[in-house]
Every structure is written in C-alpha cells, then in structure tokens.
C-alpha cells in the first residue's frame, strides 16, 4: 500500500521503498498529469543524498519519459526548497524530490510538488493513491537513451535563481559588516551547497562539519534537534563561534546553537524571526502556526495588533494560510518555516540566512533575544513524546480519541477540545496538550506546552496513562 502523509510517501528501503513501487508512484503521477491535462510542461526531479535517492530519481524519470513527458534533471543532489522554487519560477505543473527528509536512514520517499511550488494538497495525493492502486507495472525508457534523445535534460546552473532570490531579500550589507563566525553542520544533507554560497557571499567565516555525502548520516538521525547536535554544540563553545547552524537531510528544517551553547528550538526560532521582521524590519501582518506549535506566537502577534492563525499539521496548510491572510511568516515546531514573498514550502536555507541577519542587525545573541521576548510574553516550555505502537492498536486509539472523544482527568480546567487534527485540549490557563498520529512514521505524538516543564510533562503522562502506551 502506497500512502502519502503530511510529508509525501515515505517507506523503509528494501521493504516498500523498492524499484517497482517507485515506478508505480511515477506512473501514478503520469496518470494524474493526463487526467488533469497537464502534460505539456516538463517535470523537474531532484534527490537528496540518501541511499538509493539518485537511482530512484532516474527510475521516476524513465517512467515519465516513456509517457511522453520531458524531465528536467539535476546533476547533483538538491534540497527540496530548490525544487519548489523551480516549479514556482518556471511555472511548472509538477516537481518531485526523492527524500525522506529527517526520517531515519533506513527510510526514503518521494515528495510531490504542485503548481506555484506547493506541497501537493490532500485531495491531490488521495487521487494519486487511487490511481496507483489501479495500475500495473508501467513502461519505462532507458535513462541514458532518454538523455541522448533530449527527453531528459540536465539543468544548467539550477541554483542561480534560487540563490539570487534569497540574497535579494536579505540585508547582505548588515551580514558583511558584522562578519559572523559560523559553524555549519550539514548533517550530510543536500542543503550544504546553497547555504555555503550565501554565507561566503556575505563574507561570513563559515566552517563545516559532516559535510561529506554519507547515505547513513554518520549513524545519526538527519534531524537538527538537541540530541543530534551535541557535537555542533560542543564545537561552538570550544572554538567561540557566533552561531552553529544545522539543516536536515533535504534542507527544509533548521536547528541553531548560539554562542553560549544554548540550543535554539524551532518554536524559539519562529518567535524570534516573527518579532524581528515586525519589530525591527517594519513588516506588517499576522503569523501562522500549526496546532503543535507554541502559543507564544499568539501573544507576540497580539502585541502588534495582529492575529496568529492556527492550522492542522502539514506545511501545505501553513502556506495556504500565509496567502489567505497575507501573513508575515508561517511555521511549525518540527523546524520548518517560510516567509511572505518566498516559496510556498519550508526552506531552512532562507531561514538560516535570515536568522544570521537578525543576529547581525540586532547585535544580540539569540539567548538575549529570547530573554527579551520572555520578559514581555512569558516563559513557554514544550514537551514532546513520540510513542511507537503496534499497528493493530491504531483503530482502538482512534475510537477512544476521535469517536468516543474520551479524555484523561486533568488538574487544570479545560476551556475547549479541538478535533481538527487529532485531539487538542486547550486549558483555561493558556496551556495545551495535543495527541495525534504522525503522518510519516508509525508513531503517536503527544505535544504539551505550559509555563514550566513539570506541568507540561504531567499533561503528556496523563495521556500516556489513559491510553496505556
């Protein structure tokens, strides 16, 4: 069964992520293009540095070209934001990126990008799943022969427009004047090249770790979280860097270490950048977050006379809301964000560059900026628990949470409960706890936010005890 979640189709290599299934996905996209009468423009295909990514990209290209579709191919790995940007700039109907993003090394997958460089909406991926289910083994061409015949075209300088558009939005003068010393952990991912170009152009001093291609990511998860950035944190402190920056496997999630060694989590990055864009750069407009992201954003927006809009998990909802409400910024606690006027998907290359600009312009390190925000808006702590479960348990959990709408007993009074995406309990004191299923892995995710860690952990423990997990 090929299923598309919040971040595309992802599967374990050698089990479901195999050549026959990859070709079926490509055939499904071809059928979708024909059904929507969108076969007159090329499809761009990119791939990250994971095991099997480049061969999988070629297998996809072979199926599309057999169906008469021209393919734009890259001669090197590329981050997902580049594929989105190319679809947007070149007015393509579709793009595809072979990646499993931040998932464990034994996973790979495919992200489908649609018009305007957006993540494919649920309606599109649901239709695609149905088309795939009805297909037999598809026809395919020989990759090298398709290149010779011009059906597959290698793009020349594919990064130029992407880099130029990002740098046009940055205060490059402030970056050059400050001259930050940055240690960059690419986590063996595909976002290394464009970020290095931007920081070198800004005349920052940038050193690197984990820059080489490693399909197994050095035995680590390619996710820029506190646990995986221990080496980056140690090196930033030891060698007195101004910033440590890390990107995930396909360049759409960001992690930051400041010069004190503090890990700056995704919620804090969102709050700081929104505050910076409105307070320091004079932008106007609301902000968008998903329902698993900090409510501090709500307080910051309120202080500017603006609103924070809440949407379900899945960046497609964030990008749609940015357009609908003309929001300054949108993001999620898992580490992805985008800014008004840029692409309609997560881009940690632009986010990292903007973060460095913020540090340069304000003259404050991130810890000092967070202290400034907490003094005005309060202290917020989020606790997350990712719980694996046996597949046969999922129907029971769904019944308890979404059909019976049963809840644990909480000490705090409940204001309301939302069921838009999982089960989210909003407490009268402003805290929340959310219980939802991962869209990319067999996990039950519980998020809780409070003004202290102990209370947030109590909310998580209550749900775990209630569900016996």
C-alpha positions as CSV (number, residue, x, y, z in Angstrom):
1,X,0.0,0.0,0.0
2,X,1.5,3.3,-1.1
3,X,0.2,6.1,1.1
4,X,1.1,9.8,1.1
5,X,1.3,11.5,4.6
6,X,2.0,15.1,5.6
7,X,5.4,15.0,4.0
8,X,4.9,12.8,1.0
9,X,5.3,9.0,0.6
10,X,7.9,7.5,2.9
11,X,8.8,3.9,3.4
12,X,11.5,1.6,4.6
13,X,14.2,0.9,2.0
14,X,14.1,-2.7,0.8
15,X,10.6,-3.3,2.2
16,X,8.2,-0.9,0.5
17,X,10.7,1.6,-1.0
18,X,11.7,-0.6,-3.9
19,X,12.1,-0.1,-7.6
20,X,8.7,-1.5,-8.6
21,X,6.9,0.7,-6.1
22,X,8.9,3.8,-7.1
23,X,8.0,3.2,-10.7
24,X,4.3,2.8,-9.7
25,X,4.4,6.2,-8.0
26,X,5.9,7.7,-11.1
27,X,3.2,6.0,-13.2
28,X,0.6,7.4,-10.9
29,X,1.9,10.9,-11.3
30,X,1.9,10.4,-15.1
31,X,-1.8,9.2,-14.9
32,X,-2.6,12.3,-12.8
33,X,-1.0,14.6,-15.3
34,X,-3.0,13.1,-18.1
35,X,-6.2,13.2,-16.1
36,X,-5.6,16.9,-15.3
37,X,-4.5,17.6,-18.9
38,X,-1.1,18.9,-17.7
39,X,1.3,17.0,-19.9
40,X,2.7,20.0,-21.9
41,X,5.3,21.1,-19.4
42,X,8.4,19.4,-18.0
43,X,8.6,17.8,-14.6
44,X,11.7,18.6,-12.5
45,X,13.1,15.8,-10.5
46,X,15.5,16.3,-7.6
47,X,17.0,14.0,-5.0
48,X,18.8,14.2,-1.7
49,X,21.9,12.2,-0.5
50,X,20.2,9.2,1.0
51,X,20.8,5.7,-0.1
52,X,19.0,4.9,-3.3
53,X,17.9,8.5,-3.9
54,X,19.7,9.1,-7.2
55,X,18.8,5.7,-8.7
56,X,15.2,6.3,-7.6
57,X,15.1,9.7,-9.3
58,X,16.3,8.0,-12.5
59,X,13.6,5.3,-12.3
60,X,11.0,8.0,-11.9
61,X,12.4,9.9,-14.9
62,X,12.4,6.7,-17.1
63,X,8.7,6.2,-16.4
64,X,7.7,9.8,-17.1
65,X,9.7,9.9,-20.4
66,X,8.1,6.7,-21.5
67,X,4.8,8.5,-21.2
68,X,6.0,11.4,-23.3
69,X,6.9,13.8,-20.5
70,X,10.1,15.8,-20.7
71,X,12.1,15.6,-17.4
72,X,14.4,18.3,-16.0
73,X,17.1,16.5,-14.1
74,X,19.9,17.7,-11.8
75,X,23.5,16.5,-12.0
76,X,23.9,16.8,-8.2
77,X,21.8,16.3,-5.1
78,X,19.5,19.2,-4.3
79,X,17.4,20.4,-1.3
80,X,13.6,20.3,-1.5
81,X,13.3,24.1,-1.4
82,X,15.2,24.4,-4.7
83,X,12.7,22.0,-6.4
84,X,9.8,24.1,-5.0
85,X,11.4,27.3,-6.2
86,X,12.0,26.0,-9.7
87,X,8.4,24.8,-10.0
88,X,7.3,28.3,-8.9
89,X,9.7,30.3,-11.1
90,X,9.4,28.2,-14.2
91,X,5.6,27.9,-13.9
92,X,5.7,24.1,-14.0
93,X,2.8,21.9,-13.0
94,X,4.8,19.3,-11.1
95,X,8.1,18.6,-9.4
96,X,9.3,15.6,-7.4
97,X,12.0,15.3,-4.8
98,X,13.4,11.9,-3.7
99,X,13.8,12.2,0.0
100,X,12.6,11.1,3.4
101,X,13.6,14.4,4.9
102,X,14.5,13.9,8.6
103,X,13.4,10.3,8.9
104,X,15.8,7.6,10.0
105,X,18.5,6.5,7.4
106,X,16.6,3.2,6.6
107,X,13.7,5.3,5.1
108,X,13.4,7.0,1.8
109,X,10.4,8.6,0.0
110,X,9.0,10.9,-2.6
111,X,7.6,14.4,-2.2
112,X,5.2,15.7,-4.9
113,X,5.3,19.4,-5.6
114,X,2.5,21.0,-7.5
115,X,1.8,24.4,-9.2
116,X,3.3,27.5,-7.5
117,X,5.8,25.3,-5.8
118,X,3.5,24.0,-3.1
119,X,3.3,20.6,-1.3
120,X,0.6,18.5,-3.0
121,X,-2.7,19.0,-1.2
122,X,-4.6,16.1,0.4
123,X,-7.1,16.0,-2.5
124,X,-4.3,15.5,-5.0
125,X,-2.4,12.8,-3.0
126,X,-5.7,11.0,-2.3
127,X,-6.4,10.9,-6.0
128,X,-2.8,9.8,-6.7
129,X,-3.2,6.9,-4.3
130,X,-6.3,5.7,-6.0
131,X,-4.6,5.9,-9.4
132,X,-1.6,4.0,-8.2
133,X,-3.8,1.3,-6.7
134,X,-5.3,0.6,-10.2
135,X,-2.0,0.4,-12.1
136,X,0.0,-2.5,-13.4
137,X,3.8,-2.5,-13.9
138,X,4.5,0.6,-16.1
139,X,6.5,1.0,-19.2
140,X,9.9,2.8,-18.9
141,X,12.7,4.0,-21.1
142,X,16.5,3.7,-20.7
143,X,17.8,6.8,-18.8
144,X,20.9,7.3,-20.9
145,X,19.0,6.9,-24.2
146,X,16.4,9.4,-23.0
147,X,19.2,11.9,-22.3
148,X,20.6,11.4,-25.8
149,X,17.1,12.0,-27.3
150,X,16.5,15.1,-25.3
151,X,13.7,13.7,-23.3
152,X,15.7,14.1,-20.1
153,X,17.5,17.5,-19.9
154,X,20.2,18.3,-17.3
155,X,19.5,21.8,-15.9
156,X,22.4,24.2,-16.3
157,X,23.2,26.2,-13.1
158,X,19.9,25.2,-11.4
159,X,20.8,27.0,-8.1
160,X,21.3,30.5,-9.6
161,X,17.8,31.9,-9.5
162,X,17.1,30.3,-6.1
163,X,20.3,31.9,-4.5
164,X,19.7,35.2,-6.2
165,X,16.1,35.4,-4.9
166,X,17.1,34.6,-1.3
167,X,20.0,37.1,-1.3
168,X,17.8,39.8,-2.8
169,X,15.6,39.6,0.4
170,X,18.5,39.7,2.9
171,X,20.3,42.6,4.3
172,X,23.6,41.5,2.9
173,X,25.2,44.8,4.0
174,X,24.5,44.0,7.6
175,X,25.8,40.5,7.3
176,X,29.0,41.7,5.7
177,X,29.5,44.4,8.3
178,X,29.0,42.0,11.2
179,X,31.2,39.2,9.8
180,X,29.8,36.4,11.8
181,X,31.8,33.3,12.6
182,X,29.5,30.3,11.9
183,X,30.0,26.6,12.3
184,X,27.7,24.7,9.9
185,X,26.6,21.1,10.3
186,X,25.0,20.0,7.1
187,X,24.2,16.6,8.7
188,X,25.4,15.0,5.4
189,X,22.4,16.5,3.7
190,X,21.7,18.2,0.4
191,X,21.3,21.8,1.7
192,X,25.1,22.4,2.1
193,X,25.9,24.0,-1.2
194,X,23.4,26.8,-1.3
195,X,23.9,27.8,2.3
196,X,27.7,27.9,1.9
197,X,27.3,30.1,-1.2
198,X,25.1,32.6,0.7
199,X,27.4,32.8,3.7
200,X,30.5,33.1,1.7
201,X,28.9,35.9,-0.4
202,X,28.0,37.6,2.8
203,X,31.7,37.3,3.8
204,X,31.0,35.4,7.0
205,X,33.6,33.0,8.3
206,X,32.0,29.6,7.9
207,X,33.5,26.3,8.9
208,X,31.8,22.9,8.3
209,X,31.3,19.5,9.9
210,X,29.5,16.5,8.5
211,X,29.7,18.0,5.0
212,X,30.5,14.7,3.2
213,X,28.0,12.5,1.5
214,X,27.0,9.7,3.8
215,X,23.9,7.7,3.0
216,X,23.6,6.6,6.6
217,X,24.2,10.1,8.0
218,X,27.1,9.1,10.2
219,X,24.8,6.7,12.1
220,X,22.6,9.6,13.3
221,X,19.2,10.9,12.5
222,X,19.4,13.7,10.0
223,X,17.2,15.9,12.2
224,X,18.6,19.1,13.7
225,X,17.4,18.5,17.2
226,X,19.2,18.9,20.6
227,X,20.2,15.2,20.8
228,X,21.7,15.1,17.3
229,X,23.6,18.4,17.6
230,X,25.7,17.5,20.6
231,X,29.0,17.7,18.5
232,X,28.0,21.0,17.0
233,X,27.2,22.5,20.4
234,X,30.5,21.3,21.9
235,X,32.5,22.8,19.0
236,X,30.6,26.1,19.0
237,X,31.5,26.6,22.7
238,X,35.1,25.3,22.4
239,X,36.0,27.4,19.4
240,X,34.0,30.5,20.2
241,X,31.7,30.7,17.2
242,X,28.9,33.2,17.0
243,X,26.4,30.7,15.7
244,X,26.1,27.0,15.0
245,X,23.6,26.1,12.2
246,X,22.3,22.7,11.1
247,X,20.0,21.6,8.4
248,X,18.1,18.3,8.0
249,X,18.6,15.8,5.2
250,X,16.7,17.7,2.5
251,X,17.3,21.3,3.7
252,X,13.8,22.2,4.9
253,X,14.4,22.1,8.7
254,X,16.7,24.2,10.8
255,X,18.5,23.9,14.1
256,X,20.6,26.6,15.8
257,X,23.2,26.7,18.6
258,X,24.0,30.2,19.9
259,X,27.4,31.3,21.2
260,X,26.6,30.3,24.7
261,X,26.0,26.7,23.6
262,X,22.2,27.1,24.0
263,X,20.1,25.0,21.6
264,X,17.5,27.3,20.0
265,X,14.5,25.2,19.3
266,X,12.1,25.6,16.4
267,X,9.5,27.4,18.5
268,X,12.0,29.9,19.6
269,X,13.3,30.4,16.1
270,X,9.7,31.2,14.9
271,X,9.1,33.6,17.7
272,X,12.4,35.5,17.2
273,X,12.0,35.8,13.4
274,X,8.4,37.0,13.5
275,X,9.4,39.5,16.2
276,X,12.4,40.6,14.2
277,X,10.5,41.0,10.9
278,X,7.8,43.1,12.5
279,X,9.7,45.0,15.3
280,X,13.0,45.6,13.6
281,X,12.2,45.5,9.8
282,X,8.8,47.1,10.0
283,X,6.8,44.3,8.3
284,X,3.1,44.2,9.0
285,X,0.8,41.2,9.1
286,X,-0.3,38.2,11.1
287,X,1.5,34.9,11.7
288,X,0.6,31.3,11.0
289,X,1.4,28.2,13.0
290,X,0.2,24.6,13.2
291,X,-1.6,23.3,16.2
292,X,1.5,21.6,17.6
293,X,3.5,24.9,17.7
294,X,4.0,27.4,20.6
295,X,1.2,29.8,21.6
296,X,3.8,32.4,22.4
297,X,3.4,33.4,18.7
298,X,-0.2,34.3,19.6
299,X,1.0,36.7,22.3
300,X,3.6,38.3,20.1
301,X,1.1,38.8,17.3
302,X,-1.4,40.3,19.7
303,X,1.2,42.8,20.9
304,X,1.5,44.2,17.4
305,X,-2.3,44.3,16.9
306,X,-2.2,41.2,14.7
307,X,-3.5,37.7,14.9
308,X,-2.0,34.2,15.0
309,X,-3.8,31.7,12.8
310,X,-3.8,28.0,13.7
311,X,-3.9,25.3,11.1
312,X,-3.5,21.5,11.0
313,X,-0.1,19.8,10.8
314,X,1.2,19.7,7.2
315,X,3.0,22.6,5.6
316,X,0.5,22.8,2.8
317,X,-1.9,24.3,5.3
318,X,0.6,26.9,6.5
319,X,1.5,28.1,3.0
320,X,-2.2,28.3,2.1
321,X,-2.9,30.4,5.2
322,X,0.0,32.7,4.5
323,X,-1.6,33.5,1.2
324,X,-5.1,33.8,2.6
325,X,-4.2,36.1,5.4
326,X,-1.1,37.8,3.9
327,X,0.8,36.6,6.9
328,X,4.4,37.6,7.5
329,X,5.6,34.2,8.4
330,X,4.4,30.6,9.0
331,X,6.0,27.7,10.6
332,X,5.9,24.6,12.8
333,X,7.5,23.3,15.9
334,X,9.2,20.5,13.9
335,X,11.6,23.0,12.4
336,X,10.2,24.3,9.2
337,X,9.1,27.8,8.2
338,X,8.7,30.2,5.3
339,X,8.3,33.9,4.9
340,X,5.9,36.0,2.9
341,X,7.3,36.6,-0.6
342,X,9.4,33.5,-0.7
343,X,8.4,29.9,-1.7
344,X,5.2,28.2,-0.5
345,X,7.1,25.5,1.4
346,X,9.7,25.0,4.2
347,X,13.1,26.5,3.5
348,X,15.8,26.2,6.1
349,X,18.4,27.7,3.8
350,X,16.5,31.0,3.7
351,X,15.5,30.7,7.4
352,X,19.1,30.2,8.4
353,X,20.3,33.2,6.4
354,X,17.5,35.4,7.8
355,X,18.4,34.2,11.4
356,X,22.0,35.2,10.8
357,X,20.8,38.6,9.5
358,X,18.7,39.0,12.7
359,X,21.8,38.4,14.9
360,X,23.8,40.8,12.8
361,X,21.2,43.6,12.7
362,X,20.2,43.5,16.4
363,X,23.7,42.9,17.7
364,X,22.2,40.4,20.2
365,X,22.8,36.8,20.5
366,X,19.7,34.5,20.4
367,X,19.7,33.9,24.1
368,X,19.5,37.6,24.8
369,X,16.7,38.0,22.2
370,X,14.7,35.2,23.9
371,X,15.1,36.8,27.3
372,X,13.7,40.0,25.7
373,X,10.7,38.0,24.4
374,X,10.1,36.1,27.7
375,X,10.2,39.3,29.7
376,X,7.3,40.6,27.6
377,X,5.3,37.5,26.8
378,X,6.2,34.9,29.5
379,X,8.1,31.7,29.6
380,X,6.9,28.7,27.4
381,X,8.1,25.1,27.6
382,X,7.0,22.5,25.1
383,X,7.4,18.7,25.8
384,X,7.1,16.2,23.1
385,X,6.7,12.4,23.3
386,X,6.9,10.2,20.2
387,X,5.4,6.8,21.0
388,X,5.7,3.8,18.7
389,X,2.7,1.5,18.7
390,X,1.6,-1.9,17.2
391,X,-0.5,-1.3,14.0
392,X,-3.4,-3.2,15.5
393,X,-3.7,-0.6,18.2
394,X,-4.4,2.3,16.0
395,X,-8.2,1.6,15.4
396,X,-8.6,1.4,19.2
397,X,-6.8,4.7,19.8
398,X,-8.9,6.4,17.0
399,X,-12.1,5.2,18.6
400,X,-11.1,6.4,22.1
401,X,-9.9,9.8,21.0
402,X,-11.9,10.7,17.9
403,X,-15.2,8.7,18.1
404,X,-15.8,8.4,21.9
405,X,-14.0,11.7,22.5
406,X,-12.8,10.4,25.9
407,X,-10.2,12.4,27.8
408,X,-7.9,11.8,30.7
409,X,-8.6,13.6,34.0
410,X,-6.6,16.8,34.3
411,X,-5.9,19.0,37.3
412,X,-6.4,22.2,35.2
413,X,-9.8,23.3,34.0
414,X,-10.4,22.6,30.3
415,X,-11.5,25.5,28.1
416,X,-12.3,23.5,24.9
417,X,-11.2,20.5,22.9
418,X,-10.4,20.5,19.2
419,X,-10.5,17.6,16.8
420,X,-9.3,19.2,13.6
421,X,-6.1,17.1,13.6
422,X,-6.0,14.6,16.4
423,X,-7.2,15.6,19.8
424,X,-6.1,19.0,21.2
425,X,-7.0,20.1,24.7
426,X,-6.9,23.9,25.4
427,X,-6.7,24.7,29.1
428,X,-8.1,27.9,30.6
429,X,-4.6,28.9,31.8
430,X,-3.4,29.0,28.2
431,X,-1.6,25.6,28.2
432,X,-2.4,22.9,25.7
433,X,-1.8,19.2,25.1
434,X,-2.2,17.6,21.7
435,X,-2.4,13.9,20.8
436,X,-2.1,13.0,17.1
437,X,-0.8,10.3,14.8
438,X,2.4,11.0,12.8
439,X,1.8,11.4,9.0
440,X,5.2,9.9,8.1
441,X,6.1,7.3,10.8
442,X,4.1,4.7,12.9
443,X,4.1,7.0,15.9
444,X,1.7,8.6,18.3
445,X,2.9,12.1,19.0
446,X,1.9,13.9,22.2
447,X,2.8,17.6,22.5
448,X,2.2,19.7,25.6
449,X,3.0,23.3,26.4
450,X,3.0,25.1,29.7
451,X,4.9,27.8,31.5
452,X,7.1,25.1,33.2
453,X,8.3,21.7,32.1
454,X,6.9,19.8,35.1
455,X,3.3,20.8,34.2
456,X,3.8,20.0,30.5
457,X,5.2,16.6,31.4
458,X,2.1,15.9,33.6
459,X,-0.2,16.6,30.6
460,X,1.8,14.1,28.5
461,X,1.9,11.5,31.3
462,X,-1.9,11.8,31.7
463,X,-2.5,10.9,28.0
464,X,0.1,8.0,28.1
465,X,-1.5,6.5,31.2
466,X,-5.0,7.0,29.8
467,X,-4.1,5.1,26.5
468,X,-1.8,2.6,28.3
469,X,1.1,3.4,26.0
